[in-house]
Amino acid sequence: MTRLERVLTVRDAERIARAVLPKQAYDYYRSGADAERTLRENIRAFRRWEIDYRVLVDVAHRDTSVTILGESLASPILVAPTAYHRMAHPDGEAGTARAAAKAGTLMVVSTLATTKLEEVAAASSGPKWFQLYVHKDRGFTRALVERAHAAGYKALVLTVDAPFLGRRLADERNGFALPPGLVMANLLEAIPSGPDVDRSMLARYVAARHDASITFRDLDALRSIAPMPLLVKGVVRGDDAARALDSGADGVIVSNHGGRQLDGSPASLDALVRVRDAVGDRGLVLMDGGIRWGTDVLKAIALGARAVLVGRPVIWGLAAGGEAGVLRVLELLRGELSTAMALAGCASIADVTEGLVRRAPRA
Ligand SMILES: Cc1cc2nc3c(=O)[nH]c(=O)nc-3n(C[C@H](O)[C@H](O)[C@H](O)COP(=O)(O)O)c2cc1C
């Protein structure tokens, strides 16, 4: 059995990633903010719901496909934007992009990629969105958006839960720094380089360039730079979601940044229910945070997400086997989802409706 053939679950991929990555890198990917309560709750929240399966439904064929912002995808499991893929494996963001395309899904590419956004765009013909942090230097922000549009990214994902960087104690203890030879490839002209630069300070330096003064009023201005759909990522409240749509966004991604920003914020799955109620059918609702099993995907869709995104599972796959490892993880999750659909009496994603889940009595 090859190493990847032994990966039967996301947990297996994480175990291998932990074994092969330097401690500093593994801790960077794994950790959350402060006491990591939200990181844990993201996962626990899925246990608070049960799948109230239906029987005697024709599930001989299941269809996991979805259409999102006009894009036909074979899977409702998208790749969340995460930083520094080349620290996990030399295949880096380009490898992830190829795997996402092969899995028939969409990749959201981080501003903090270690590969230029144009190169990631060229690595596969699969659909991609670009994740943006608004920088104080608005000219720089504009240039990034224009580059993303020119490179063929289909939508902008504005991350709004990181006006400042959450405190990750593991990184502080490890003195985390991007390993030599790796760079934040989209930000080259904005960050200091050279042998004298303290590399452990770079993440803070970049975060300090984020504009902590942006408000809902800025969403329109952002839209006017590039004619592409805009999603707001990092929303946990119904009223914020409604305001984002009122301010011109096409949808929201319910997320707490994988528990890496405000510790003590609600689990994503719990927040999803409120956001779904506030948004109704006015806009697209996606969610991420804590998805580790196909049954988690089923629950999130039943509770109102059109699709989900996965962050760490993709990183674990990448570390375990590069492009092939990412493909393995995406295919595993989709296979688990398909099985869960079959056993729950759902032939298509449209059948995954609210009545399919209920609060676990013992939760
Ligand atoms: C290592 C790591 C880096 C991340 N980098 C970014 C980023 O650059 N931009 C962003 O919007 N979100 C970032 N996120 C948050 C993810 O997009 C996503 O919200 C989160 O990983 C989902 O939780 P999960 O890891 O449990 O799937 C990052 C998450 C992790 C774990």
The ligand as an SDF file (V2000), in Angstrom:
LIG
                    3D

 31 33  0  0  0  0  0  0  0  0999 V2000
   -3.2820   27.5830    7.8020 C   0  0  0  0  0  0  0  0  0  0  0  0
   -4.4790   28.4210    7.4640 C   0  0  0  0  0  0  0  0  0  0  0  0
   -4.2980   29.5720    6.7170 C   0  0  0  0  0  0  0  0  0  0  0  0
   -5.4020   30.3470    6.3740 C   0  0  0  0  0  0  0  0  0  0  0  0
   -5.2190   31.4340    5.5680 N   0  0  0  0  0  0  0  0  0  0  0  0
   -6.2940   32.1530    5.1890 C   0  0  0  0  0  0  0  0  0  0  0  0
   -6.1390   33.2500    4.2960 C   0  0  0  0  0  0  0  0  0  0  0  0
   -5.0490   33.5590    3.8430 O   0  0  0  0  0  0  0  0  0  0  0  0
   -7.2590   33.9430    3.9570 N   0  0  0  0  0  0  0  0  0  0  0  0
   -8.5040   33.6170    4.4400 C   0  0  0  0  0  0  0  0  0  0  0  0
   -9.4680   34.2700    4.1110 O   0  0  0  0  0  0  0  0  0  0  0  0
   -8.6550   32.5760    5.2760 N   0  0  0  0  0  0  0  0  0  0  0  0
   -7.6000   31.8470    5.6480 C   0  0  0  0  0  0  0  0  0  0  0  0
   -7.7920   30.7670    6.4790 N   0  0  0  0  0  0  0  0  0  0  0  0
   -9.1460   30.3730    6.8920 C   0  0  0  0  0  0  0  0  0  0  0  0
   -9.7540   29.3750    5.8910 C   0  0  0  0  0  0  0  0  0  0  0  0
  -10.1170   30.0200    4.6960 O   0  0  0  0  0  0  0  0  0  0  0  0
  -11.0230   28.7210    6.4450 C   0  0  0  0  0  0  0  0  0  0  0  0
  -11.9040   29.7130    6.9080 O   0  0  0  0  0  0  0  0  0  0  0  0
  -10.7600   27.7110    7.5660 C   0  0  0  0  0  0  0  0  0  0  0  0
   -9.5680   27.0160    7.3570 O   0  0  0  0  0  0  0  0  0  0  0  0
  -11.9170   26.7220    7.6420 C   0  0  0  0  0  0  0  0  0  0  0  0
  -11.7660   25.8610    8.7020 O   0  0  0  0  0  0  0  0  0  0  0  0
  -11.1680   24.3600    8.5710 P   0  0  0  0  0  0  0  0  0  0  0  0
   -9.6840   24.5140    8.5140 O   0  0  0  0  0  0  0  0  0  0  0  0
  -11.6540   23.7100    9.8010 O   0  0  0  0  0  0  0  0  0  0  0  0
  -11.7320   23.7520    7.2980 O   0  0  0  0  0  0  0  0  0  0  0  0
   -6.6910   29.9890    6.8400 C   0  0  0  0  0  0  0  0  0  0  0  0
   -6.8510   28.8300    7.6030 C   0  0  0  0  0  0  0  0  0  0  0  0
   -5.7610   28.0400    7.9310 C   0  0  0  0  0  0  0  0  0  0  0  0
   -5.9750   26.7940    8.7260 C   0  0  0  0  0  0  0  0  0  0  0  0
  1  2  1  0
  2  3  1  0
  2 30  2  0
  3  4  2  0
  4  5  1  0
  4 28  1  0
  5  6  2  0
  6  7  1  0
  6 13  1  0
  7  8  2  0
  7  9  1  0
  9 10  1  0
 10 11  2  0
 10 12  1  0
 12 13  2  0
 13 14  1  0
 14 15  1  0
 14 28  1  0
 15 16  1  0
 16 17  1  0
 16 18  1  0
 18 19  1  0
 18 20  1  0
 20 21  1  0
 20 22  1  0
 22 23  1  0
 23 24  1  0
 24 25  2  0
 24 26  1  0
 24 27  1  0
 28 29  2  0
 29 30  1  0
 30 31  1  0
M  END
$$$$
